[in-house]
Amino acid sequence: MWQSSPPGSIYDYIRVASFSLGPDGRIDRWSERAAEMLGISARYAVGKDPVSAFVPHELHEQARRTVSQILDGREWTGLVPYRTREADEETGEPGRQRLAEIYVMPSETADGERAAVCLVVDVRALRGIETDIAASQAVFGQSPMGFVLFDTDLRIRRVNERFATVFGGPPAKYRGGGPHDFLPRAEADRLRAALRRVLETGEPVAEMQLVGTVPPTATAPSPPGPTPVGPTLSIPAPASPEPPAAEPSPAPTEADRRRWSVSLYRLHGASGRPIGVAALAADVTGRRRAEREAASARRNLALLNEAGARIGNSLDLETTARTLLDVAVPQFCDLASVDLYQGLLAGDEAPPGMADGSAELRRVAFASAVSDAPLATTACGVPEGECGPVEVGAVHRYPFNSPCAGALRTAQAQIIPGREGEERAELGAVVHSTLAVPMVARDTVVGLVQFSRTKGSEPFGERDTALAVELAARAAVCIDNARLYRREHERALILQRSLLPPGDPEAAGLDIACRYLPGTTATEVGGDWFDVIELPGHRTALVVGDVMGRGLRAAVAMGELRTAVRTLALLDMEPAEVLSALDEIARGLGATGGGARTTARAPRSRTAASAEASADCSAEAPRPGPGTADLSEVYLATCVYAVYDPVTRRCTFANAGHLPPILVEEGEDALLLDVPPGMPLGVGGEPFEETEVELPDGALLALYTDGLVESREHPLDEGLSAFRTALSETGRPLEDVCDHVLNALDTRHGEDDIALLMARVHGLPKDSVGDWNLAPEARSVSRARELARDQLTDWGLEALVDTTELLVSELVTNALRHGHGEIRLRLLLDRTLVCEVWDADLAQPRRRRARDTDEGGRGLQLVGLLSAGWGSRRTPRGKTVWFELALPDGDTAIPDPADALLSLF
C-alpha cells in the first residue's frame, strides 16, 4: 500500500531535476523542478537542441560529440556549463551562465529508438554537502572531545576516535549500544532520561555531571593539574554477552573514578524533523579535583581564621578547650574531645609519666554533632580501668601501647581507622576515622585532642592532619598561657593575701572593719592593699594604697611599698613626710639596673591591661632580657595615709593621688573629705600636703580603692554617689556596714581588686588620760613618781606602780639633765599603759651599753628591760620619750625592777 510520509532522505539536502532527449537529440520532456532549478522554463526548452540553445558557443563541438555518444547508448556523468534565458537576479543581465552536474542514462522509445533520460543536480548543494561531510569527519576523527550520536531510539550510531581510544577497539564496536551498556545503572538512567527529554522538547542540557570508572586496560590518562586538557567522555565499555573467563579485576578505587561534564542537544534534518541527539562530553575529573582542593583550602583557611579569632579570648582552661571544639565541630569533624595532663592543671611543671604518655589526663571538653553522650571514638577510647566512654571531668590514662599514648610520647599526630565488627556498637562503631593530635606548646606536650568522623564522612587525609595539628597547636599555646596565667594569678594572690594584715586589726579609740576582694581569674591580681599600724601614744595609722599594674609584679611592688610604709610609720614621721619618703622609695624601685630612674608615665586603663592579658595566644610572647623590662607602670602607686590621735580625736591626712576618704557623722550625710590629692607615688617632684580633721565620737571613716566605686558599667561619679548613699545608714554594727556596702555596690564585676577599710571613732575617755606639766627642777622627779603612783592607784594598777615609778624617774631625770624647758608627763590607759615625757630639746636619746666602771648610762637600758617597748619622736617644740607596759592579766609575770637593776651589773 502506498503511504505518504514527510521527506526524510538525501533529497532533503540535494535538489534533483529531470528532462529527457528524444531520438533526434532534442528535448521532449522538461520537469518543473528543472525549470525551477535551471532557471529555464519548458516553453524555451521543449523541442530545442540543448547544445544550440543552452551550451556556450565555444563548447558546441565537444557537446555534440557527447550527445551522439549518449544516443548510441552510453551513460555519461559530468559537469555541463549552461546559459539561462532569464535575466540575472543580481546584475539584470540576460543569459547568466551556470554550471550543472548531469547524469545521463540511455533509454528507448516505444518504437525501439534510442533516447536518453537526464538527471540534473545542483552543484552548489553538492559542494556544501562535501564540506559538511569533511567537517563532520574532522569533528569525529580529530576532535579531542568525546563525541557520541544517538538516534531517535536512543541507540548509539556513531562515536569518535577519541572515545574509542579511551575504551579500546574500533568506533564501530560501540554502534547500536545504549546508555545502560556503558554506564552504571543509576548514571545510565539519568542519561537516558536526559536524552529522552532533549529529544522530545528540543531543550539542550548543558554540563550534566556523570560519574563512572575507566577500565584498567583502556585508561586514557588525564592531564595533570587542575585544568582539563583534552577532556574525554570516559564511560565503561559495553558489556559482552559472553565475557571471557578472566581473573576478577580489583574493585575501582577513588583514583579510578572519573567525572564527566556532558552537554546534549537535538539534531534536525533539513526538513526540521528530529533525527537524534548529540552528546559532547569533557573529562572534568582534574578540574573537579582542583575545585574540591581549592574549596577545601578555602574552608581550612576560614576555619583557621575563625580559630584565631575565637580561641584564646579567655584565660580559662576549660573555656579555651570548649572554644576549640566549637570551632572544629561540625565544620571539621563530627566528634571531638580534649584531654589535658592532670599534673599540669594542678600546677606541676613536669608531672611523672609525661615523657611516655602514661601520665594521668583529665577530660576537660567534649563536643558531638551526632550524639549528646560521650563516645569511645578510637581504639584507645576506653582507657585503663574504664568500662565505658570517658566523661567530662574524669581523670584517666591511656594504655601504653595505644595510639593515643603513642601520639603523646612522640608528639606526632596519628590517624586511627574505625573499628569494624565492634561488639559494642554504642562505643564507637559509628566512627570510622579519628585523628589523635598532641597539643604541643613551647616544646611541651600539654594534652591530646581527638577529632573523629562518623561513617558517611570522608576519612582524614594529609591536609586534614595538617589543619588539625595547626588547630591543636594554637589551642595548646592558649591553654598553656591560661595555665601559666592561672599559676601566676594564684601565686600573686597568695603573696598579696600574705602581705595584708592578718585577722581583724585593733586600734586604740577605733573600731576597725576591713574587706579585701580579689579580681576574678579572668583578670590579673592587682596591687591593692590596706594596713592598720599602731603608733606610740595609742595613735593609729590607717593606710590604703593601690599599685598601678597587674600580676605578680604588682603584688611584689605592693609588698615592698607596704613594708616601707610600716617602717616609715614606726619612725613616727608626719604623714606628709611618710609619703615623701615613700615616693623616693617608689622611684628607686622603678629604676633600671644601671640605677637611672625611669620616666614616669600615665597608667594604662584596666580595660587595656585585661585585654593585653588574653591577647594573641597563637604565638609565644618574647621574654624580656635583663634591664629591658619597663617597670615604671608597676611602681606607680596611689596611697592615702592617715594618723588618728584618740586623745585629741584629731586625724591628719596626706594623699598621693588616691580617692578622698569619706566621713560620716551621726545624723549627717556622707562627706568626701577635702584632702589635696597630690601626685601618685613614683612620679616625684611635688610636695605632699597635710589636712587635719577633728573626728567626733561615733563618726565613721572610710578608706577604699577605686575597684569599689568604678567599673566599665559604672563611672566613678556614679560609684562614689552610690557609696555615700550606702554609708548613710550608720546605726548598724561596723561589720554589717561593710557587708551592706559590698552588697549595695557593683562589686561582682571582678575587673579590679577591692580594698575597703572602715573605722568608727570612739576616742579615749578623759579619765583614761593623766596629763601634768612639771617645772625644770630636781624635785620634779619625786613629783613625777608621786603623780604616777596616784594615777595608777586610781586605775587599779597597783601591780605596775613600782615599775612605772622607776621608769618615770629615769625619763624625767634624763629630761632634766639633757633637755631644757618645761617638762610634761602624760599617762594613757587603753589596751596597754603608755607613759610619755615631753621636753623642749630636739636631741634624740641614744641607747648605749655602759662599761663596768661607768657610773651612768644605764637608764635607757633599764627602760628597755622593764617595758614592752620604748622610743622617742620629734614634736613641733622638742621631743617625746615614751615607754609602754602591758596590763597585768594574771598569767604573765611582771618583771621585778630589782632583778632588772642587778642584771645591768
C-alpha positions in Angstrom: 0.0 0.0 0.0 1.3 3.4 -0.9 1.9 5.6 2.1 2.6 9.3 2.1 5.2 10.4 4.6 7.2 13.6 5.2 10.5 13.8 3.3 13.4 12.4 5.2 16.0 11.3 2.7 19.0 12.7 0.8 16.6 14.6 -1.4 16.0 17.0 1.5 19.6 18.1 1.1 20.2 17.7 -2.7 17.9 19.2 -5.4 17.4 16.9 -8.3 15.7 17.8 -11.7 15.0 15.7 -14.8 14.4 16.0 -18.5 14.6 13.6 -21.5 16.1 13.7 -25.0 14.3 12.2 -28.0 15.8 10.1 -30.8 16.6 13.3 -32.7 18.6 14.7 -29.8 16.1 17.3 -28.9 14.4 17.9 -25.6 11.0 16.2 -25.4 10.3 16.3 -21.7 11.2 19.2 -19.1 10.2 18.8 -15.5 9.0 21.7 -13.3 12.0 21.1 -11.0 14.3 21.5 -14.0 12.6 24.8 -14.8 12.9 25.9 -11.1 16.5 24.7 -10.6 18.0 25.6 -14.0 16.0 28.8 -14.4 14.7 27.8 -17.9 11.0 27.4 -18.5 9.6 24.5 -20.5 8.5 26.7 -23.4 12.1 27.6 -24.1 13.4 24.1 -23.6 11.0 21.6 -25.2 11.8 20.8 -28.8 15.1 22.6 -28.7 18.6 21.3 -29.3 20.2 21.6 -25.9 23.6 22.2 -27.4 22.5 25.1 -29.6 20.1 26.5 -27.1 21.9 26.4 -23.8 25.6 25.5 -24.2 28.1 28.2 -24.9 29.2 28.5 -28.5 32.9 27.6 -27.9 31.7 24.2 -26.4 29.3 23.3 -29.2 31.6 20.8 -31.0 32.5 18.9 -27.8 28.9 18.9 -26.6 27.6 17.4 -29.9 30.1 14.6 -29.7 28.9 13.8 -26.2 25.2 13.8 -27.3 26.0 11.5 -30.1 27.6 9.1 -27.7 24.7 9.2 -25.4 22.2 8.5 -28.2 24.4 5.5 -29.1 23.5 4.0 -25.7 26.4 5.2 -23.4 25.9 6.5 -19.8 27.6 9.8 -19.0 28.1 11.9 -16.0 29.8 15.3 -15.9 29.6 19.0 -15.3 27.9 21.0 -18.0 28.0 24.7 -18.3 24.8 26.3 -19.5 23.3 29.7 -20.1 19.9 30.8 -18.8 17.4 32.8 -20.8 16.1 34.8 -17.8 17.9 37.9 -16.6 20.4 37.6 -13.8 18.7 38.5 -10.5 21.7 40.4 -9.2 23.0 42.2 -12.3 19.9 42.2 -14.5 21.9 40.9 -17.5 20.3 38.1 -19.6 21.7 34.7 -20.2 23.6 34.2 -17.0 26.0 31.3 -17.2 25.8 28.4 -14.6 27.2 25.0 -14.0 25.1 21.8 -13.6 26.1 18.2 -12.9 24.2 15.9 -15.2 23.7 12.1 -15.0 22.6 10.8 -18.4 21.0 7.3 -18.7 20.2 5.8 -22.2 16.6 4.8 -22.8 14.3 3.5 -25.6 11.1 4.8 -27.1 8.0 2.7 -27.7 9.3 2.2 -31.3 12.6 1.0 -30.1 14.5 4.1 -31.0 17.4 5.4 -28.8 16.7 8.2 -26.3 18.0 9.4 -23.0 16.9 10.4 -19.5 18.9 13.1 -17.8 19.1 13.9 -14.0 20.4 17.3 -13.1 21.9 18.0 -9.6 22.7 21.4 -8.0 26.5 21.6 -7.9 26.5 24.2 -5.1 24.4 21.9 -2.9 26.8 19.0 -3.6 29.8 21.1 -2.7 28.1 22.1 0.6 27.5 18.5 1.4 31.1 17.7 0.7 32.2 20.5 3.0 29.8 19.3 5.8 31.0 15.7 5.5 34.6 16.9 5.7 33.8 18.9 8.8 31.9 16.0 10.4 34.8 13.7 9.7 37.1 16.3 11.3 34.9 16.5 14.4 34.6 12.8 14.8 38.1 11.9 13.8 40.2 14.7 15.1 38.3 16.4 18.0 39.9 16.0 21.5 36.3 15.9 22.9 34.3 12.8 23.3 31.5 12.8 20.7 28.6 10.5 20.6 25.5 10.5 18.3 22.2 8.9 19.5 19.3 8.1 17.1 15.7 8.6 17.9 15.7 5.2 19.7 18.5 6.4 21.9 20.9 3.9 20.4 24.5 5.0 19.7 25.0 5.5 15.9 28.5 6.8 16.0 31.3 7.7 18.3 34.6 9.5 17.5 38.1 8.1 17.6 38.8 9.8 21.0 36.0 7.9 22.6 37.1 4.6 21.1 40.8 5.2 22.1 39.8 5.6 25.7 37.9 2.3 25.9 39.7 0.3 23.2 38.5 -1.2 19.9 37.3 0.5 16.7 34.4 3.0 16.8 32.1 0.6 15.0 32.2 -1.6 18.1 30.1 0.9 20.0 27.3 1.3 17.4 23.9 0.1 18.5 24.6 0.3 22.2 22.5 2.2 24.7 23.3 4.1 27.9 22.8 1.1 30.1 25.5 -0.7 28.2 28.1 2.0 29.0 27.2 3.4 32.4 26.3 2.1 35.9 22.6 1.7 36.3 21.9 4.9 38.2 24.0 7.0 35.9 22.6 5.3 32.8 19.0 6.0 34.0 19.9 9.7 34.5 21.5 10.0 31.0 18.6 8.1 29.3 16.1 10.4 30.9 18.0 13.4 29.8 18.3 12.1 26.3 14.6 11.4 26.1 13.8 14.9 27.4 16.1 16.6 24.9 14.7 14.5 22.0 11.1 15.4 23.0 11.4 19.0 23.9 14.4 20.2 21.9 15.8 22.0 25.0 19.5 21.4 25.3 21.1 20.2 28.5 24.4 21.8 29.4 27.2 20.4 31.7 25.3 17.4 33.0 27.6 15.6 35.5 28.2 11.9 35.2 30.4 9.6 37.3 32.0 6.3 36.2 35.1 4.4 36.0 37.6 3.7 33.3 38.6 0.1 32.5 42.2 -0.6 33.6 43.1 -1.8 30.1 41.8 1.3 28.3 42.6 4.2 30.6 43.2 7.5 29.0 45.4 9.4 31.4 44.0 12.7 32.3 46.4 15.5 32.0 47.9 16.6 35.4 46.9 19.7 37.1 43.5 21.4 37.6 42.9 22.4 34.0 41.2 19.7 31.8 43.2 19.5 28.6 41.7 17.1 26.1 38.6 16.1 28.0 37.1 12.7 27.2 33.8 11.0 27.9 35.2 8.1 29.8 32.2 5.7 30.0 32.7 2.0 30.7 32.8 -0.2 27.6 29.7 -2.2 26.7 29.3 -5.5 28.4 30.0 -8.5 26.2 27.2 -11.0 26.2 29.7 -13.8 27.0 32.6 -12.2 28.8 35.8 -14.3 28.5 36.9 -16.1 31.6 39.4 -14.0 33.4 40.5 -13.2 36.9 38.3 -10.7 38.6 39.7 -7.2 38.4 40.2 -5.3 41.6 37.4 -3.0 42.7 37.8 0.5 41.4 39.4 2.9 43.8 38.7 6.6 44.3 41.6 7.3 42.0 39.9 5.3 39.2 36.7 7.3 39.4 36.1 9.8 36.7 33.7 12.6 36.3 32.4 14.0 33.1 30.5 17.1 32.0 28.1 16.2 29.2 26.1 18.6 27.1 23.2 17.3 25.0 21.4 18.9 22.0 18.9 17.6 19.5 19.8 17.1 15.8 17.4 18.0 13.0 17.2 17.1 9.3 16.9 19.6 6.5 13.2 19.5 6.8 13.4 20.2 10.6 12.5 16.7 11.6 14.4 15.4 14.8 16.9 12.7 13.8 18.7 12.1 17.1 20.7 13.6 19.9 24.3 14.6 20.0 26.4 14.3 23.2 29.6 16.3 23.7 31.5 15.2 26.8 34.6 16.5 28.6 36.5 14.8 31.4 36.4 17.2 34.3 38.0 14.9 36.9 41.1 17.0 37.2 39.1 20.2 37.3 36.7 19.0 39.9 39.6 17.6 42.0 41.2 21.0 41.8 37.9 22.7 42.7 37.5 20.4 45.6 41.0 21.1 46.8 40.6 24.8 46.3 37.3 24.7 48.2 38.9 22.6 50.9 41.8 25.1 51.2 39.3 28.0 51.5 37.3 26.1 54.2 40.5 25.3 56.0 41.6 29.0 55.8 38.2 30.1 57.0 38.4 27.6 59.9 41.9 28.9 60.9 40.7 32.5 60.7 37.8 31.6 62.9 40.0 29.7 65.3 42.4 32.7 65.5 39.5 35.0 66.3 37.8 32.8 68.9 40.4 30.6 70.6 42.3 32.4 73.3 39.8 35.1 74.1 39.5 33.7 77.6 42.2 32.9 80.2 40.2 30.0 81.5 41.4 26.5 80.5 38.1 24.8 80.2 36.6 27.7 78.2 39.6 27.7 75.8 39.2 23.9 75.3 35.4 24.2 74.6 36.1 27.0 72.2 38.4 24.8 70.2 35.7 22.1 69.9 33.1 24.7 69.0 35.3 25.7 66.1 36.0 22.1 65.0 32.5 20.6 65.4 30.8 20.2 62.9 32.9 22.2 60.4 35.9 19.9 60.6 34.7 16.7 62.3 31.7 15.1 63.9 33.1 14.4 67.4 36.0 15.8 69.4 37.4 15.7 72.9 40.3 17.5 74.7 42.4 15.8 77.4 44.9 17.7 79.5 47.6 16.4 81.8 46.2 16.4 85.4 49.6 17.3 86.8 49.8 20.5 84.7 46.4 21.5 85.7 47.4 21.0 89.4 50.4 23.3 88.9 53.2 20.8 88.4 55.7 21.7 85.8 56.5 18.1 84.8 54.2 15.5 86.3 55.5 11.9 86.3 54.6 10.0 83.1 54.6 12.9 80.7 57.6 11.5 78.8 56.0 8.2 77.9 52.4 9.4 77.7 51.2 7.4 80.7 50.5 10.3 83.0 47.0 10.9 84.2 44.8 13.1 81.9 41.6 14.9 82.7 38.8 15.1 80.1 38.1 18.9 80.0 35.8 19.2 77.0 33.7 17.0 74.6 31.6 18.0 71.6 29.5 15.9 69.2 27.3 16.6 66.2 25.8 13.1 66.3 25.3 12.3 70.0 25.0 14.2 73.2 26.5 11.3 75.2 30.3 10.7 75.1 31.5 8.0 72.7 34.7 5.9 72.8 35.9 7.2 69.5 39.1 5.4 68.9 40.9 2.1 69.5 42.2 3.7 72.7 38.8 5.3 73.5 38.2 3.2 76.7 41.3 3.9 78.9 42.7 1.8 81.6 40.3 1.0 84.4 37.3 2.4 82.5 34.3 0.4 81.4 32.8 2.9 79.0 33.4 6.3 77.5 35.3 9.0 79.5 33.0 11.6 81.0 34.0 15.3 81.0 35.9 15.9 84.2 37.0 12.3 84.6 40.7 11.5 85.2 42.1 8.7 83.2 45.2 7.4 81.4 45.6 5.6 78.0 47.2 2.2 77.7 50.9 2.3 76.9 50.6 0.6 73.5 47.5 2.6 72.4 47.7 5.1 69.5 46.8 7.9 71.9 49.7 7.2 74.2 51.9 6.9 71.2 50.8 10.3 70.0 51.6 11.8 73.4 55.0 10.1 73.5 56.1 11.1 70.0 54.3 14.5 69.8 53.1 13.3 66.3 49.6 13.2 65.1 48.2 9.7 64.3 45.3 8.7 62.1 43.3 5.9 63.7 40.9 3.9 61.5 37.5 2.9 62.8 36.8 -0.5 64.4 34.8 -2.8 62.2 32.8 -5.6 63.8 32.9 -3.9 67.2 30.8 -6.0 69.6 29.6 -2.9 71.5 28.4 -0.7 68.7 27.5 2.1 71.1 31.1 2.6 71.9 32.4 3.8 68.6 31.4 1.6 65.7 29.8 4.7 64.3 33.2 6.3 64.0 35.4 5.3 61.0 38.3 7.7 61.2 40.0 9.5 64.1 42.9 11.9 64.4 44.8 11.8 67.7 46.7 15.1 67.8 49.0 16.0 70.7 48.8 19.6 72.0 52.3 21.0 72.0 53.2 24.3 73.5 56.7 25.6 74.0 58.1 22.1 73.1 56.0 20.5 75.8 53.0 18.2 75.3 50.2 19.5 77.5 47.4 17.2 76.3 45.7 15.4 73.5 42.8 16.4 71.2 40.9 13.8 69.3 38.9 14.6 66.1 36.6 11.9 64.8 34.4 11.5 61.7 31.5 9.1 61.5 30.6 6.8 58.7 29.3 8.8 55.7 32.0 11.4 56.1 35.4 11.4 54.2 38.2 9.9 56.2 41.0 12.1 57.4 43.8 12.8 54.9 47.1 14.6 54.9 45.5 18.0 54.5 43.2 17.3 57.4 46.1 16.2 59.5 48.0 19.4 58.9 44.9 21.5 59.7 44.3 19.5 62.9 47.9 20.0 64.0 47.6 23.7 63.4 44.3 24.0 65.4 45.7 21.9 68.2 48.9 24.0 68.3 47.0 27.3 68.5 44.8 25.9 71.3 47.8 24.4 73.1 49.6 27.7 73.3 46.5 29.5 74.5 45.8 26.7 77.1 49.4 26.8 78.3 49.2 30.6 78.5 46.0 30.2 80.6 47.7 27.7 82.8 50.7 29.9 83.3 48.4 32.9 84.0 46.4 30.8 86.5 49.5 29.8 88.3 50.9 33.3 88.4 47.5 34.6 89.5 47.3 32.1 92.3 50.9 32.9 93.4 50.3 36.6 93.3 47.0 36.2 95.2 48.8 34.1 97.9 51.6 36.7 98.1 49.1 39.6 98.3 47.0 38.0 101.0 50.1 37.1 103.0 51.0 40.8 103.0 47.7 42.0 104.2 47.0 42.5 107.9 46.1 39.1 109.5 42.7 38.8 111.2 40.8 41.8 112.5 43.1 44.8 113.3 42.8 46.5 116.6 43.4 50.1 117.5 43.0 52.4 120.5 39.9 54.6 120.2 38.8 52.9 116.9 36.6 50.0 115.9 38.1 48.6 112.7 36.4 46.5 109.9 38.1 45.7 106.6 37.4 43.7 103.4 39.6 42.6 100.5 38.1 41.1 97.3 40.5 40.0 94.6 39.6 40.2 91.0 38.3 37.2 89.1 40.6 34.7 87.5 39.9 36.4 84.1 41.8 39.4 85.4 45.3 39.6 86.9 45.8 40.3 90.6 46.1 44.0 91.3 48.2 45.8 93.8 45.5 47.0 96.2 46.4 46.9 99.9 45.4 48.3 103.3 47.1 48.4 106.7 46.4 49.4 110.3 49.6 50.4 112.2 49.8 51.1 115.9 51.9 54.2 116.7 53.3 55.5 120.0 50.9 57.2 122.3 48.0 55.0 121.3 47.8 56.7 118.0 46.9 54.7 114.8 48.0 55.0 111.2 45.4 54.0 108.6 46.8 53.2 105.1 45.1 52.3 101.8 47.0 52.1 98.6 46.8 50.8 95.0 49.8 49.9 92.9 49.1 50.6 89.2 49.6 47.5 87.2 48.7 43.8 87.5 50.1 40.4 88.1 53.0 39.1 90.2 55.0 42.3 89.8 52.2 44.4 91.2 51.8 42.1 94.2 55.6 42.3 94.8 55.6 46.0 94.5 52.7 46.3 96.8 54.6 44.2 99.4 57.6 46.4 99.1 55.7 49.6 99.5 53.6 48.2 102.4 56.8 47.2 104.2 58.3 50.6 103.6 55.1 52.3 104.9 55.2 50.3 108.1 58.9 51.1 108.5 58.4 54.8 108.0 55.4 54.8 110.3 57.3 53.3 113.1 59.8 56.2 112.8 56.8 58.3 113.9 57.2 60.7 110.9 54.4 63.1 109.9 52.0 61.8 107.2 53.4 64.2 104.5 56.9 63.1 105.4 55.9 59.4 105.1 54.5 59.9 101.6 57.6 61.9 100.5 59.9 59.2 101.7 57.7 56.6 100.1 57.7 58.5 96.8 61.5 58.3 96.8 61.4 54.6 97.5 58.9 54.0 94.7 61.1 55.9 92.3 64.0 53.8 93.4 62.1 50.6 92.8 61.3 51.7 89.3 64.9 52.4 88.4 66.7 50.3 85.8 69.6 48.0 86.5 72.0 50.9 86.0 70.4 53.0 88.6 68.8 55.5 86.3 65.2 56.2 87.1 62.6 55.6 84.5 60.4 58.4 83.4 57.0 58.1 84.9 54.1 57.6 82.6 50.4 57.7 83.0 49.0 54.2 83.8 47.0 52.3 81.3 43.4 51.7 81.7 42.4 48.4 83.3 40.4 47.6 80.2 43.6 47.7 78.1 45.5 45.7 80.8 42.9 43.0 80.8 42.7 42.8 77.0 46.5 42.6 76.9 46.5 39.6 79.3 44.5 37.5 76.9 45.6 38.8 73.5 47.4 36.8 70.8 47.7 33.3 72.2 48.8 32.0 68.8 52.5 33.0 69.4 54.7 32.9 72.4 55.5 36.2 74.0 59.2 37.0 74.0 60.7 37.1 77.4 62.3 40.4 78.3 66.0 40.3 78.9 67.8 41.9 81.9 67.3 45.6 82.1 64.7 45.7 79.3 61.5 45.5 81.4 59.7 48.7 81.8 58.8 48.8 85.5 57.6 52.4 85.6 54.0 51.3 85.4 54.4 48.7 88.1 55.9 51.1 90.6 53.5 53.9 90.2 51.0 53.8 93.1 48.4 55.9 94.9 48.1 56.0 98.6 46.2 57.8 101.4 47.9 57.9 104.8 46.0 59.0 108.0 47.2 59.2 111.6 44.5 59.3 114.3 45.1 60.5 117.9 42.4 59.2 120.2 43.3 61.7 122.9 42.7 64.8 120.8 40.3 63.0 118.4 42.0 64.6 115.5 43.1 62.8 112.3 45.8 64.1 110.0 45.6 63.0 106.3 48.1 63.0 103.4 47.1 61.9 99.9 49.2 60.7 97.0 46.8 60.6 94.0 44.2 58.4 95.8 40.5 58.8 96.1 39.5 61.0 99.0 38.3 59.5 102.3 34.7 59.6 103.2 33.5 60.8 106.7 30.0 60.1 108.0 28.9 61.8 111.2 25.8 60.7 113.1 22.7 62.2 111.6 24.6 63.7 108.7 25.1 62.7 105.0 28.4 61.1 103.9 31.0 63.7 103.1 34.0 63.4 100.8 36.9 65.0 102.8 38.7 67.8 101.0 42.2 66.3 101.1 44.6 67.6 98.5 45.2 64.7 96.1 48.9 65.1 95.4 50.8 63.2 92.8 51.0 59.4 92.7 54.0 57.7 94.3 56.8 57.3 92.0 56.2 60.4 90.0 58.2 62.8 92.3 58.8 66.5 92.1 55.8 67.6 94.1 55.5 68.0 97.9 52.6 66.5 99.8 50.2 68.5 101.9 48.5 67.5 105.2 44.9 68.1 106.3 43.9 67.8 109.9 40.3 67.0 110.7 38.5 66.6 114.1 36.5 63.4 114.3 33.6 63.4 116.8 32.7 60.2 118.7 30.6 57.9 116.7 31.8 59.2 113.3 32.6 56.7 110.5 35.7 57.0 108.4 36.0 55.0 105.1 39.2 54.5 103.1 38.9 52.4 99.8 40.3 51.7 96.4 38.8 52.5 93.0 37.7 48.9 92.3 34.9 49.5 94.8 33.4 52.6 93.0 34.4 52.2 89.4 33.8 49.7 86.6 33.1 49.6 82.9 29.4 49.8 83.5 29.5 52.4 86.3 31.6 55.6 86.0 33.4 56.9 89.0 30.9 59.7 89.9 28.0 57.2 90.0 30.1 54.8 92.1 31.0 57.5 94.6 27.4 58.6 94.9 26.2 55.0 95.5 29.0 54.5 98.0 28.0 57.6 100.0 24.3 56.5 99.9 25.2 53.1 101.3 27.2 54.7 104.1 24.3 56.8 105.3 22.9 54.1 107.4 25.5 54.2 110.3 23.4 52.8 113.1 24.3 49.1 112.4 27.5 47.3 113.6 30.6 48.1 111.6 30.9 44.6 110.2 27.4 44.8 108.9 28.1 48.2 107.4 30.9 46.7 105.4 28.7 43.8 104.2 26.0 46.3 103.3 28.3 48.4 101.2 29.6 45.4 99.3 26.1 44.2 98.6 24.8 47.6 97.6 27.6 48.4 95.2 28.5 46.5 92.0 31.4 44.5 93.4 31.0 41.3 91.3 32.4 42.7 88.1 35.8 41.3 89.0 37.6 43.8 86.9 39.8 45.0 89.7 40.7 44.2 93.3 38.7 45.9 96.0 40.1 47.1 99.4 37.8 48.7 102.0 39.0 49.9 105.4 36.4 51.4 107.8 36.9 52.8 111.3 34.4 54.1 113.9 35.7 56.7 116.2 35.4 56.4 120.0 38.4 58.3 121.4 40.0 57.8 124.8 37.8 58.8 127.8 39.1 61.7 129.9 39.5 59.5 132.9 41.9 57.3 130.9 44.4 60.2 130.4 46.7 61.7 133.0 48.5 64.9 131.9 50.7 67.1 134.0 53.3 69.9 133.5 56.5 69.8 135.7 58.9 72.6 136.4 62.5 72.0 135.1 63.9 71.4 138.6 65.2 68.4 140.6 62.2 68.0 142.9 60.0 67.4 139.7 61.5 63.8 139.7 59.8 62.9 143.0 56.7 64.8 142.0 56.5 62.7 138.8 56.8 59.5 140.8 54.0 60.6 143.1 51.7 61.6 140.3 52.3 58.3 138.5 51.7 56.3 141.7 48.4 58.1 142.5 47.1 57.7 138.9 47.9 54.0 138.7 46.2 53.5 142.1 43.1 55.2 140.8 43.1 52.9 137.7 43.6 49.9 139.9 47.0 49.1 138.5 48.9 48.7 141.8 50.9 45.8 140.3 52.6 48.3 137.9 53.3 51.0 140.4 56.9 50.1 141.3 58.0 49.6 137.6 56.2 52.7 136.5 57.8 54.9 139.3 61.2 53.6 138.4 60.9 54.2 134.6 59.2 57.6 135.1 62.0 58.7 137.4 64.6 57.7 134.7 62.8 59.6 131.9 62.2 62.8 133.9 65.8 62.7 135.1 67.0 62.5 131.6 64.8 65.4 130.6 66.3 67.5 133.4 69.9 66.5 132.6 69.9 66.5 128.8 66.9 68.8 127.9 65.6 72.2 128.7 62.3 73.9 129.2 59.2 72.8 130.8 58.6 69.1 131.2 55.3 67.4 130.5 54.2 63.9 131.8 51.3 62.1 130.3 49.9 58.6 131.2 47.5 56.9 128.7 45.4 53.8 129.6 43.8 51.7 126.9 44.8 48.1 126.0 48.3 49.0 127.4 49.7 51.6 129.7 51.7 54.3 127.9 53.9 56.9 129.6 55.2 60.0 127.7 57.7 62.6 128.9 58.0 65.8 126.8 60.8 68.3 126.8 61.9 71.2 124.5 65.2 69.7 123.4 65.5 68.3 119.9 68.3 65.8 120.5 67.0 62.3 120.5 68.1 59.9 123.2 70.6 57.2 122.2 70.8 53.9 123.9 74.4 52.7 124.6 76.0 49.9 126.5 77.7 51.2 129.7 81.1 49.9 130.8 81.5 48.3 134.2 83.3 51.3 135.5 80.8 53.9 134.3 78.6 55.5 136.9 75.8 56.3 134.5 74.4 55.4 131.0 72.2 52.5 132.2 68.9 54.4 132.4 67.6 53.6 128.8 68.9 50.0 129.2 66.7 49.7 132.3 63.8 51.2 130.4 64.3 48.6 127.6 64.4 45.7 130.2 61.3 46.6 132.1 59.0 47.9 129.4 57.2 46.2 126.5 58.6 48.9 124.2 60.0 52.4 124.3 61.1 55.1 121.8 61.2 58.8 121.0 59.7 61.1 118.4 60.1 64.7 117.4 57.4 67.2 118.2 57.0 70.7 116.9 58.6 72.1 120.1 61.0 69.3 121.0 60.7 65.6 121.5 58.8 63.0 123.4 60.3 59.9 125.0 57.8 57.1 125.8 57.5 53.6 127.1 54.7 51.1 127.1 53.8 48.5 129.8 51.4 45.5 129.3 48.5 45.4 131.6 48.5 42.6 134.2 46.3 39.7 133.2 47.1 37.3 136.0 49.0 34.9 133.7 52.0 36.9 132.8 54.6 37.7 135.5 55.5 41.4 135.8 59.3 42.0 135.6 60.9 42.6 139.0 62.7 46.0 139.0 65.4 44.7 141.4 66.3 41.8 139.1 66.4 44.2 136.2 68.8 46.5 138.1 71.1 43.7 139.1 71.2 42.4 135.5 72.9 45.6 134.4 76.0 44.9 136.5 
